[in-house]
Amino acid sequence: MDHVGRLVVREALHLTGGNRTRAARLLGLSRPTLLAKIEKYGLRIETQVS
């Protein structure tokens, strides 16, 4: 199940250009919960600058 969670969080970050607030909102999570999941899954955050 952790594998699926990692994929979902990674995809949400990709869809939002790395915007953690928007990704959390997309997933129905609080920002601190999303940050905990990012740390748990060892994801790197790459933000896109327009």
ABEGO torsion letter per residue (X at the ends): XAAAAAAAAAAAAAAAGGBAAAAAAAAGBBAAAAAAAAAAAGBBBBBBBX
